[in-house]
Amino acid sequence: MFIDYITLMLINMVAGLVLLADFVYRGLDEANLKRWIPGFGLVGAIALVTGLHMTLTWPVPGSFNIAFGETTVLFGGLYVAAAIAIAQGWDLLSLAVYGFFAGLTAILVGVRIVNLGQIPQPLVPGLGFILTGLGGVLAAPTLVYLRGNKAWRTTGAVVLIVAALIWAIIGCRAYWGHLEGFSEWQPPVMRGEP
């Protein structure tokens, strides 16, 4: 039996995408950005811890460690850095540039999941990765050129909410299945193993 906390990673990502959608829609106009620090920091910390553990130890079968672990590290790093940048009053452009490359990675992973058909119904999580990646790819143009364009920001927020809904559905299904699938599992020490 393997350790599987992808459920936690998924729901954390849902929370992060909803926060980001609200930030894109309302937060960019606010004078006090500090209200976003706790949410971004919490989402980032959870994503960094789980993503780094998955990336470094490969606790789940196959390349899911790459798809979920490495993209979660990118996601978490951006959120922690955003919380720090806002707390310090720093410009967010360099993070948006980093988000562009993290977004490209997520899009690539989404396309490849669909292409490989590794999981049942690969189109849904593939689309989740692609839409989430679009949020990163479009962050820099939004900050630099389209910050004042409310229609553009509304569209971006809707894309992020749709991505969040996809991940929420996948995450809730995963919790439902994992609670049954892992109900008989016991740690090695309880099974009398060293």
FIKOLZA-1660 file (N, C-alpha, C; in steps of 0.1 Angstrom, whole numbers, plus 5000, padded with zeros to 4 digits):
% residues 194
   i   px   py   pz ch aa at
   1 5008 4988 5000  A  M  N
   1 5000 5000 5000  A  M CA
   1 5009 5012 5000  A  M  C
   2 5005 5023 4993  A  F  N
   2 5012 5035 4992  A  F CA
   2 5005 5046 4999  A  F  C
   3 5013 5057 5002  A  I  N
   3 5007 5069 5008  A  I CA
   3 5001 5077 4997  A  I  C
   4 4989 5082 4999  A  D  N
   4 4982 5089 4988  A  D CA
   4 4975 5101 4995  A  D  C
   5 4980 5113 4993  A  Y  N
   5 4974 5125 4998  A  Y CA
   5 4971 5135 4986  A  Y  C
   6 4969 5129 4975  A  I  N
   6 4965 5138 4963  A  I CA
   6 4952 5144 4966  A  I  C
   7 4943 5138 4974  A  T  N
   7 4931 5144 4978  A  T CA
   7 4933 5158 4984  A  T  C
   8 4942 5159 4994  A  L  N
   8 4945 5171 5001  A  L CA
   8 4951 5181 4991  A  L  C
   9 4960 5177 4982  A  M  N
   9 4966 5186 4972  A  M CA
   9 4955 5191 4963  A  M  C
  10 4945 5183 4959  A  L  N
  10 4934 5188 4950  A  L CA
  10 4926 5199 4957  A  L  C
  11 4921 5196 4969  A  I  N
  11 4912 5206 4976  A  I CA
  11 4920 5218 4979  A  I  C
  12 4933 5217 4983  A  N  N
  12 4941 5229 4985  A  N CA
  12 4942 5237 4972  A  N  C
  13 4943 5231 4961  A  M  N
  13 4944 5238 4948  A  M CA
  13 4931 5245 4945  A  M  C
  14 4920 5238 4949  A  V  N
  14 4907 5245 4947  A  V CA
  14 4906 5258 4955  A  V  C
  15 4910 5257 4967  A  A  N
  15 4910 5269 4975  A  A CA
  15 4919 5280 4969  A  A  C
  16 4931 5276 4965  A  G  N
  16 4940 5285 4959  A  G CA
  16 4935 5292 4946  A  G  C
  17 4928 5284 4938  A  L  N
  17 4923 5289 4925  A  L CA
  17 4911 5299 4928  A  L  C
  18 4903 5295 4938  A  V  N
  18 4892 5304 4941  A  V CA
  18 4897 5318 4947  A  V  C
  19 4907 5317 4956  A  L  N
  19 4914 5329 4961  A  L CA
  19 4920 5337 4949  A  L  C
  20 4927 5330 4940  A  L  N
  20 4933 5338 4929  A  L CA
  20 4922 5344 4920  A  L  C
  21 4911 5337 4917  A  A  N
  21 4901 5342 4909  A  A CA
  21 4895 5355 4916  A  A  C
  22 4893 5355 4929  A  D  N
  22 4888 5367 4936  A  D CA
  22 4899 5378 4935  A  D  C
  23 4911 5374 4937  A  F  N
  23 4922 5384 4936  A  F CA
  23 4923 5391 4922  A  F  C
  24 4921 5383 4912  A  V  N
  24 4921 5388 4898  A  V CA
  24 4909 5397 4896  A  V  C
  25 4898 5393 4901  A  Y  N
  25 4885 5400 4899  A  Y CA
  25 4885 5413 4907  A  Y  C
  26 4887 5412 4920  A  R  N
  26 4886 5423 4929  A  R CA
  26 4899 5429 4935  A  R  C
  27 4908 5420 4938  A  G  N
  27 4920 5423 4945  A  G CA
  27 4930 5433 4938  A  G  C
  28 4931 5432 4925  A  L  N
  28 4940 5440 4918  A  L CA
  28 4936 5455 4919  A  L  C
  29 4924 5458 4922  A  D  N
  29 4919 5472 4924  A  D CA
  29 4920 5477 4938  A  D  C
  30 4923 5468 4948  A  E  N
  30 4923 5472 4962  A  E CA
  30 4935 5479 4966  A  E  C
  31 4934 5489 4975  A  A  N
  31 4945 5496 4980  A  A CA
  31 4952 5487 4991  A  A  C
  32 4945 5479 4998  A  N  N
  32 4950 5470 5009  A  N CA
  32 4951 5456 5004  A  N  C
  33 4962 5452 4998  A  L  N
  33 4964 5438 4993  A  L CA
  33 4967 5428 5005  A  L  C
  34 4970 5434 5017  A  K  N
  34 4974 5425 5028  A  K CA
  34 4964 5415 5032  A  K  C
  35 4951 5417 5028  A  R  N
  35 4941 5407 5032  A  R CA
  35 4943 5394 5025  A  R  C
  36 4951 5394 5014  A  W  N
  36 4953 5381 5006  A  W CA
  36 4965 5373 5012  A  W  C
  37 4973 5379 5021  A  I  N
  37 4985 5372 5026  A  I CA
  37 4982 5359 5033  A  I  C
  38 4972 5358 5043  A  P  N
  38 4970 5346 5049  A  P CA
  38 4966 5334 5040  A  P  C
  39 4956 5337 5031  A  G  N
  39 4951 5327 5022  A  G CA
  39 4962 5322 5013  A  G  C
  40 4969 5331 5006  A  F  N
  40 4980 5327 4997  A  F CA
  40 4991 5320 5005  A  F  C
  41 4994 5324 5017  A  G  N
  41 5004 5318 5024  A  G CA
  41 5001 5303 5028  A  G  C
  42 4988 5302 5033  A  L  N
  42 4984 5288 5037  A  L CA
  42 4983 5279 5025  A  L  C
  43 4977 5283 5014  A  V  N
  43 4976 5275 5002  A  V CA
  43 4991 5271 4998  A  V  C
  44 4999 5281 4997  A  G  N
  44 5013 5279 4993  A  G CA
  44 5021 5269 5002  A  G  C
  45 5019 5271 5015  A  A  N
  45 5026 5262 5024  A  A CA
  45 5022 5247 5023  A  A  C
  46 5009 5245 5022  A  I  N
  46 5004 5231 5021  A  I CA
  46 5008 5225 5007  A  I  C
  47 5008 5233 4997  A  A  N
  47 5012 5228 4984  A  A CA
  47 5027 5226 4983  A  A  C
  48 5035 5234 4989  A  L  N
  48 5050 5232 4990  A  L CA
  48 5053 5219 4997  A  L  C
  49 5047 5217 5009  A  V  N
  49 5051 5206 5017  A  V CA
  49 5047 5193 5010  A  V  C
  50 5034 5192 5005  A  T  N
  50 5029 5180 4999  A  T CA
  50 5036 5178 4986  A  T  C
  51 5038 5188 4978  A  G  N
  51 5045 5187 4965  A  G CA
  51 5059 5183 4966  A  G  C
  52 5066 5189 4975  A  L  N
  52 5080 5185 4977  A  L CA
  52 5082 5171 4982  A  L  C
  53 5073 5167 4991  A  H  N
  53 5073 5153 4996  A  H CA
  53 5071 5143 4985  A  H  C
  54 5061 5146 4977  A  M  N
  54 5057 5137 4965  A  M CA
  54 5069 5137 4955  A  M  C
  55 5074 5149 4952  A  T  N
  55 5085 5149 4942  A  T CA
  55 5098 5142 4947  A  T  C
  56 5101 5143 4960  A  L  N
  56 5113 5137 4965  A  L CA
  56 5112 5122 4969  A  L  C
  57 5100 5118 4972  A  T  N
  57 5099 5104 4977  A  T CA
  57 5091 5094 4968  A  T  C
  58 5083 5100 4958  A  W  N
  58 5075 5092 4949  A  W CA
  58 5066 5082 4956  A  W  C
  59 5057 5087 4964  A  P  N
  59 5048 5078 4972  A  P CA
  59 5037 5071 4965  A  P  C
  60 5033 5076 4953  A  V  N
  60 5022 5071 4945  A  V CA
  60 5028 5064 4933  A  V  C
  61 5020 5055 4927  A  P  N
  61 5025 5047 4915  A  P CA
  61 5027 5056 4903  A  P  C
  62 5037 5053 4895  A  G  N
  62 5040 5058 4882  A  G CA
  62 5043 5073 4882  A  G  C
  63 5039 5079 4870  A  S  N
  63 5043 5093 4868  A  S CA
  63 5033 5103 4874  A  S  C
  64 5024 5098 4882  A  F  N
  64 5015 5107 4889  A  F CA
  64 5023 5116 4899  A  F  C
  65 5035 5111 4903  A  N  N
  65 5043 5119 4912  A  N CA
  65 5049 5131 4905  A  N  C
  66 5051 5130 4892  A  I  N
  66 5056 5141 4884  A  I CA
  66 5044 5150 4881  A  I  C
  67 5033 5145 4876  A  A  N
  67 5022 5153 4872  A  A CA
  67 5017 5161 4884  A  A  C
  68 5015 5155 4895  A  F  N
  68 5009 5162 4907  A  F CA
  68 5019 5168 4916  A  F  C
  69 5030 5161 4919  A  G  N
  69 5040 5166 4928  A  G CA
  69 5048 5178 4923  A  G  C
  70 5053 5177 4911  A  E  N
  70 5061 5188 4906  A  E CA
  70 5053 5201 4903  A  E  C
  71 5041 5199 4897  A  T  N
  71 5032 5210 4894  A  T CA
  71 5027 5217 4908  A  T  C
  72 5026 5208 4918  A  T  N
  72 5021 5214 4931  A  T CA
  72 5033 5222 4937  A  T  C
  73 5045 5218 4935  A  V  N
  73 5056 5226 4940  A  V CA
  73 5056 5240 4933  A  V  C
  74 5054 5240 4920  A  L  N
  74 5054 5253 4913  A  L CA
  74 5043 5261 4918  A  L  C
  75 5031 5255 4920  A  F  N
  75 5019 5262 4925  A  F CA
  75 5022 5268 4939  A  F  C
  76 5027 5259 4947  A  G  N
  76 5029 5263 4961  A  G CA
  76 5040 5274 4962  A  G  C
  77 5050 5273 4955  A  G  N
  77 5061 5283 4955  A  G CA
  77 5056 5296 4951  A  G  C
  78 5047 5297 4941  A  L  N
  78 5041 5309 4936  A  L CA
  78 5032 5316 4947  A  L  C
  79 5025 5308 4954  A  Y  N
  79 5016 5313 4964  A  Y CA
  79 5024 5318 4976  A  Y  C
  80 5034 5310 4981  A  V  N
  80 5042 5315 4992  A  V CA
  80 5049 5328 4988  A  V  C
  81 5055 5328 4976  A  A  N
  81 5062 5340 4971  A  A CA
  81 5052 5352 4970  A  A  C
  82 5040 5349 4965  A  A  N
  82 5030 5360 4964  A  A CA
  82 5027 5366 4978  A  A  C
  83 5025 5357 4988  A  A  N
  83 5022 5362 5002  A  A CA
  83 5033 5370 5007  A  A  C
  84 5046 5366 5005  A  I  N
  84 5057 5374 5009  A  I CA
  84 5058 5387 5002  A  I  C
  85 5057 5386 4989  A  A  N
  85 5057 5399 4980  A  A CA
  85 5047 5409 4985  A  A  C
  86 5035 5404 4987  A  I  N
  86 5024 5414 4991  A  I CA
  86 5028 5419 5005  A  I  C
  87 5032 5411 5014  A  A  N
  87 5036 5415 5028  A  A CA
  87 5047 5426 5027  A  A  C
  88 5056 5424 5018  A  Q  N
  88 5067 5434 5017  A  Q CA
  88 5065 5446 5008  A  Q  C
  89 5053 5445 5001  A  G  N
  89 5050 5456 4992  A  G CA
  89 5058 5455 4978  A  G  C
  90 5062 5444 4975  A  W  N
  90 5070 5442 4963  A  W CA
  90 5060 5441 4951  A  W  C
  91 5066 5444 4939  A  D  N
  91 5058 5442 4926  A  D CA
  91 5057 5427 4923  A  D  C
  92 5045 5424 4917  A  L  N
  92 5042 5410 4915  A  L CA
  92 5047 5405 4901  A  L  C
  93 5052 5414 4893  A  L  N
  93 5055 5411 4879  A  L CA
  93 5065 5399 4878  A  L  C
  94 5076 5398 4886  A  S  N
  94 5085 5387 4884  A  S CA
  94 5078 5374 4888  A  S  C
  95 5069 5374 4897  A  L  N
  95 5061 5362 4900  A  L CA
  95 5052 5358 4888  A  L  C
  96 5046 5368 4881  A  A  N
  96 5038 5366 4870  A  A CA
  96 5046 5359 4858  A  A  C
  97 5059 5364 4857  A  V  N
  97 5067 5358 4847  A  V CA
  97 5070 5343 4850  A  V  C
  98 5073 5341 4863  A  Y  N
  98 5075 5327 4868  A  Y CA
  98 5062 5319 4865  A  Y  C
  99 5051 5325 4868  A  G  N
  99 5038 5319 4866  A  G CA
  99 5035 5315 4852  A  G  C
 100 5041 5323 4842  A  F  N
 100 5040 5319 4828  A  F CA
 100 5046 5306 4826  A  F  C
 101 5058 5303 4831  A  F  N
 101 5065 5290 4828  A  F CA
 101 5058 5279 4836  A  F  C
 102 5054 5282 4848  A  A  N
 102 5047 5272 4856  A  A CA
 102 5034 5268 4849  A  A  C
 103 5027 5278 4843  A  G  N
 103 5015 5276 4836  A  G CA
 103 5017 5268 4823  A  G  C
 104 5028 5271 4816  A  L  N
 104 5031 5262 4804  A  L CA
 104 5033 5248 4808  A  L  C
 105 5040 5246 4820  A  T  N
 105 5042 5232 4825  A  T CA
 105 5029 5225 4827  A  T  C
 106 5020 5232 4834  A  A  N
 106 5007 5226 4837  A  A CA
 106 4999 5223 4824  A  A  C
 107 5000 5232 4814  A  I  N
 107 4993 5229 4801  A  I CA
 107 4999 5217 4795  A  I  C
 108 5012 5216 4795  A  L  N
 108 5019 5204 4789  A  L CA
 108 5015 5191 4796  A  L  C
 109 5014 5192 4810  A  V  N
 109 5010 5180 4817  A  V CA
 109 4996 5176 4814  A  V  C
 110 4987 5186 4813  A  G  N
 110 4973 5183 4809  A  G CA
 110 4972 5177 4796  A  G  C
 111 4979 5182 4786  A  V  N
 111 4978 5176 4773  A  V CA
 111 4984 5162 4773  A  V  C
 112 4995 5160 4780  A  R  N
 112 5001 5147 4780  A  R CA
 112 4992 5136 4788  A  R  C
 113 4985 5141 4798  A  I  N
 113 4976 5131 4805  A  I CA
 113 4965 5127 4796  A  I  C
 114 4960 5136 4788  A  V  N
 114 4949 5132 4778  A  V CA
 114 4955 5123 4768  A  V  C
 115 4967 5127 4763  A  N  N
 115 4974 5119 4752  A  N CA
 115 4977 5105 4757  A  N  C
 116 4982 5103 4769  A  L  N
 116 4986 5090 4774  A  L CA
 116 4974 5082 4778  A  L  C
 117 4963 5088 4782  A  G  N
 117 4951 5081 4787  A  G CA
 117 4954 5073 4799  A  G  C
 118 4963 5078 4808  A  Q  N
 118 4968 5070 4820  A  Q CA
 118 4957 5067 4830  A  Q  C
 119 4947 5075 4830  A  I  N
 119 4937 5074 4841  A  I CA
 119 4923 5073 4834  A  I  C
 120 4913 5068 4842  A  P  N
 120 4900 5067 4836  A  P CA
 120 4895 5082 4834  A  P  C
 121 4889 5085 4823  A  Q  N
 121 4884 5098 4819  A  Q CA
 121 4895 5108 4820  A  Q  C
 122 4906 5107 4812  A  P  N
 122 4917 5116 4813  A  P CA
 122 4914 5130 4808  A  P  C
 123 4903 5132 4801  A  L  N
 123 4900 5145 4795  A  L CA
 123 4897 5155 4807  A  L  C
 124 4890 5151 4817  A  V  N
 124 4886 5160 4828  A  V CA
 124 4898 5165 4836  A  V  C
 125 4907 5157 4841  A  P  N
 125 4919 5162 4848  A  P CA
 125 4928 5169 4838  A  P  C
 126 4929 5165 4826  A  G  N
 126 4937 5171 4816  A  G CA
 126 4932 5186 4814  A  G  C
 127 4919 5187 4813  A  L  N
 127 4913 5201 4811  A  L CA
 127 4916 5209 4824  A  L  C
 128 4915 5203 4836  A  G  N
 128 4918 5210 4848  A  G CA
 128 4932 5215 4848  A  G  C
 129 4942 5207 4844  A  F  N
 129 4956 5212 4843  A  F CA
 129 4957 5223 4832  A  F  C
 130 4951 5222 4821  A  I  N
 130 4952 5232 4810  A  I CA
 130 4946 5245 4815  A  I  C
 131 4934 5245 4821  A  L  N
 131 4928 5258 4825  A  L CA
 131 4936 5264 4837  A  L  C
 132 4941 5256 4846  A  T  N
 132 4949 5261 4856  A  T CA
 132 4962 5267 4851  A  T  C
 133 4968 5261 4841  A  G  N
 133 4980 5266 4834  A  G CA
 133 4977 5279 4827  A  G  C
 134 4965 5280 4821  A  L  N
 134 4962 5293 4814  A  L CA
 134 4962 5305 4824  A  L  C
 135 4958 5302 4837  A  G  N
 135 4959 5312 4847  A  G CA
 135 4973 5317 4849  A  G  C
 136 4983 5308 4849  A  G  N
 136 4996 5312 4850  A  G CA
 136 5002 5319 4837  A  G  C
 137 4999 5314 4826  A  V  N
 137 5004 5319 4813  A  V CA
 137 4998 5333 4811  A  V  C
 138 4986 5336 4815  A  L  N
 138 4980 5349 4813  A  L CA
 138 4982 5359 4824  A  L  C
 139 4990 5355 4835  A  A  N
 139 4992 5364 4846  A  A CA
 139 4999 5377 4843  A  A  C
 140 5011 5375 4836  A  A  N
 140 5019 5387 4832  A  A CA
 140 5012 5397 4823  A  A  C
 141 5005 5392 4812  A  P  N
 141 4998 5402 4804  A  P CA
 141 4987 5409 4812  A  P  C
 142 4981 5402 4821  A  T  N
 142 4970 5408 4829  A  T CA
 142 4976 5419 4838  A  T  C
 143 4987 5416 4845  A  L  N
 143 4993 5426 4853  A  L CA
 143 4999 5438 4846  A  L  C
 144 5005 5436 4834  A  V  N
 144 5012 5447 4827  A  V CA
 144 5002 5454 4818  A  V  C
 145 4995 5447 4810  A  Y  N
 145 4987 5454 4799  A  Y CA
 145 4972 5455 4801  A  Y  C
 146 4967 5445 4808  A  L  N
 146 4952 5444 4809  A  L CA
 146 4947 5446 4823  A  L  C
 147 4955 5451 4832  A  R  N
 147 4950 5453 4846  A  R CA
 147 4937 5461 4847  A  R  C
 148 4936 5471 4839  A  G  N
 148 4924 5480 4840  A  G CA
 148 4912 5475 4831  A  G  C
 149 4914 5464 4824  A  N  N
 149 4903 5458 4816  A  N CA
 149 4895 5449 4824  A  N  C
 150 4883 5453 4828  A  K  N
 150 4875 5445 4837  A  K CA
 150 4869 5433 4830  A  K  C
 151 4866 5434 4817  A  A  N
 151 4861 5422 4810  A  A CA
 151 4872 5411 4809  A  A  C
 152 4884 5415 4807  A  W  N
 152 4895 5406 4806  A  W CA
 152 4897 5399 4820  A  W  C
 153 4897 5407 4830  A  R  N
 153 4899 5401 4844  A  R CA
 153 4887 5392 4848  A  R  C
 154 4875 5396 4844  A  T  N
 154 4863 5388 4846  A  T CA
 154 4865 5374 4839  A  T  C
 155 4869 5375 4827  A  T  N
 155 4871 5362 4819  A  T CA
 155 4881 5354 4826  A  T  C
 156 4892 5360 4830  A  G  N
 156 4903 5352 4837  A  G CA
 156 4898 5346 4850  A  G  C
 157 4890 5354 4858  A  A  N
 157 4884 5348 4870  A  A CA
 157 4875 5337 4867  A  A  C
 158 4867 5338 4857  A  V  N
 158 4858 5327 4853  A  V CA
 158 4866 5314 4849  A  V  C
 159 4877 5316 4841  A  V  N
 159 4885 5304 4838  A  V CA
 159 4891 5298 4850  A  V  C
 160 4895 5306 4860  A  L  N
 160 4901 5300 4873  A  L CA
 160 4890 5293 4881  A  L  C
 161 4878 5299 4881  A  I  N
 161 4867 5292 4888  A  I CA
 161 4863 5279 4881  A  I  C
 162 4863 5279 4868  A  V  N
 162 4860 5266 4861  A  V CA
 162 4870 5256 4864  A  V  C
 163 4883 5260 4864  A  A  N
 163 4894 5250 4868  A  A CA
 163 4892 5246 4882  A  A  C
 164 4888 5255 4891  A  A  N
 164 4886 5251 4905  A  A CA
 164 4874 5241 4907  A  A  C
 165 4864 5243 4899  A  L  N
 165 4852 5234 4899  A  L CA
 165 4856 5220 4894  A  L  C
 166 4865 5220 4884  A  I  N
 166 4869 5207 4879  A  I CA
 166 4877 5199 4890  A  I  C
 167 4887 5207 4896  A  W  N
 167 4895 5200 4906  A  W CA
 167 4886 5197 4919  A  W  C
 168 4876 5205 4922  A  A  N
 168 4867 5202 4933  A  A CA
 168 4860 5189 4930  A  A  C
 169 4855 5187 4918  A  I  N
 169 4848 5175 4915  A  I CA
 169 4857 5163 4916  A  I  C
 170 4869 5164 4910  A  I  N
 170 4879 5153 4911  A  I CA
 170 4883 5151 4925  A  I  C
 171 4885 5161 4933  A  G  N
 171 4889 5160 4947  A  G CA
 171 4878 5153 4956  A  G  C
 172 4866 5157 4954  A  C  N
 172 4855 5151 4962  A  C CA
 172 4853 5136 4958  A  C  C
 173 4854 5133 4945  A  R  N
 173 4853 5119 4941  A  R CA
 173 4865 5111 4947  A  R  C
 174 4877 5117 4947  A  A  N
 174 4888 5111 4953  A  A CA
 174 4886 5108 4968  A  A  C
 175 4882 5118 4975  A  Y  N
 175 4879 5116 4989  A  Y CA
 175 4869 5105 4991  A  Y  C
 176 4858 5105 4983  A  W  N
 176 4848 5095 4985  A  W CA
 176 4854 5081 4983  A  W  C
 177 4862 5079 4972  A  G  N
 177 4868 5066 4969  A  G CA
 177 4879 5062 4979  A  G  C
 178 4887 5072 4983  A  H  N
 178 4898 5069 4992  A  H CA
 178 4894 5065 5006  A  H  C
 179 4883 5071 5010  A  L  N
 179 4878 5067 5024  A  L CA
 179 4873 5052 5024  A  L  C
 180 4868 5048 5013  A  E  N
 180 4865 5033 5012  A  E CA
 180 4877 5025 5009  A  E  C
 181 4885 5029 4999  A  G  N
 181 4896 5021 4995  A  G CA
 181 4907 5019 5006  A  G  C
 182 4909 5029 5014  A  F  N
 182 4919 5029 5025  A  F CA
 182 4913 5025 5038  A  F  C
 183 4900 5021 5039  A  S  N
 183 4894 5019 5052  A  S CA
 183 4900 5007 5060  A  S  C
 184 4906 4998 5053  A  E  N
 184 4912 4986 5060  A  E CA
 184 4927 4988 5062  A  E  C
 185 4933 4998 5056  A  W  N
 185 4947 5000 5057  A  W CA
 185 4952 5003 5071  A  W  C
 186 4963 4997 5075  A  Q  N
 186 4970 4999 5088  A  Q CA
 186 4984 5002 5085  A  Q  C
 187 4990 5011 5094  A  P  N
 187 5004 5013 5092  A  P CA
 187 5012 5001 5095  A  P  C
 188 5024 5000 5090  A  P  N
 188 5033 4988 5092  A  P CA
 188 5034 4984 5107  A  P  C
 189 5036 4993 5115  A  V  N
 189 5038 4990 5130  A  V CA
 189 5026 4983 5136  A  V  C
 190 5014 4987 5131  A  M  N
 190 5002 4980 5136  A  M CA
 190 5000 4966 5130  A  M  C
 191 5007 4964 5119  A  R  N
 191 5006 4950 5113  A  R CA
 191 5017 4941 5118  A  R  C
 192 5025 4947 5128  A  G  N
 192 5036 4939 5134  A  G CA
 192 5048 4939 5125  A  G  C
 193 5049 4948 5116  A  E  N
 193 5061 4949 5107  A  E CA
 193 5071 4959 5113  A  E  C
 194 5084 4957 5111  A  P  N
 194 5094 4967 5117  A  P CA
 194 5093 4980 5110  A  P  C
% end
